Amino acid sequence: MLFRSTMPTPLCPNQMQVHSIHQETPDVWTISLICHDFYRYHPGQYALVSIRDSEETLRAYTLSSSPGQSKFITISVRCLPDGEGSRWLTQEVHPGQQLWLSDAQGEFTCANAPADRYLMLAAGCGVTPIMSMTRWLLANRPEAHVQVIFNVRTPRDVIFANEWRDLDARYSQLKLTLMAESEATTEFLTGRITRETLEQICPDIASRTVMTCGPAPYMKAVKQLALNLGVPAQNFYQEQFQVVADNDADGATLKLTTNTPLHTYHAPVGATLLFAMEQNKLPIQAACRAGVCGCCKTRILSGDYTTSSTMTLTPDEIAQGYVLACSCQLNSDVVIA
């Protein structure tokens, strides 16, 4: 089979060849990549992937492999019905093709959080960095105890199901708990994670370093549970490159006002500025959507917001109210330039 030649992009200079594509669940695939050069990354980090070799269409995916432990560089992708990147990667890309990746990104890694006891909390595709870190910790820090609680909708949605069972059987320092919202079998607890669940499964949670990844409402909920159960704030870590989407908002709305020309729009509370602008068809460029490339730099004149990345902004720009729209969560009415 012949494949068209591919080219690197400025943000994605690392060429990799697709070795194989494995279906994990009904909507998740793991893509195994061969890298002929050394690719440096820490367990839990992510990379930008150039979609269709485009300089402008980039998507961020966790590196679900573990450095020094995995034969291939892997990314695990949930195929979304309207996801340009995920549909291309899971439905059109084939073994033998070339993909271009950025250097590894992100601070969500156990390399930045040394500890003797971990509690890893994951939901859905948020398990990808958790698996990367768990696999690495078991191999490289055998003195560390790792407890994992993995929430899924049904038992069919367990990503890396066979590997989780194998790791649980092989390593005494790993304690794995699977939870399913429905159709739970004997291997699963039923329902969503609660304070009572955490107290029962992990009574020593206050003495552990807690790391979590999953949908934004899930991470918000488990953070509050962990802090309420005595976990020091400095011992709680969560993935930051994921951004809040419209279906994560709680129904409340805010006003988004443009200064020039003066016009008012509406957006969900908790949405990102990028989502709010795109929803209202305001002009904005966005490439990586992960707070890395700087394409979506926008100036906020007033309002309450939080940011998860200022990677390409200068101190002067930050002082003037510039944000990366993809990494700016709106908490109140805002006015943009």
Secondary structure, DSSP 8 states (H G I E B T S, - for coil): --------BTTB-EEEEEEEEEEEETTEEEEEEE-SS-----TT-EEEEEGGG-SS-EEEEEB-S-TTT-SSEEEEEE--TT-HHHHIIIII--TT-EEEE---B-S-SGGGS--SEEEEEEEGGGHHHHHHHHHHHHHH-TTSEEEEEEEESSGGG-TTHHHHHHHHHH-TTEEEEEEESSS--TTEEES---HHHHHHH-TTGGGSEEEEES-HHHHHHHHHHHHHTT--GGGEEE--S----GGGS-S-EEEEEETTTTEEEEEETT-BHHHHHHHTT-----SSSSSSS-TTEEEEEE--EEES--TT--HHHHHTTEEEGGGEEE-S-EEE-
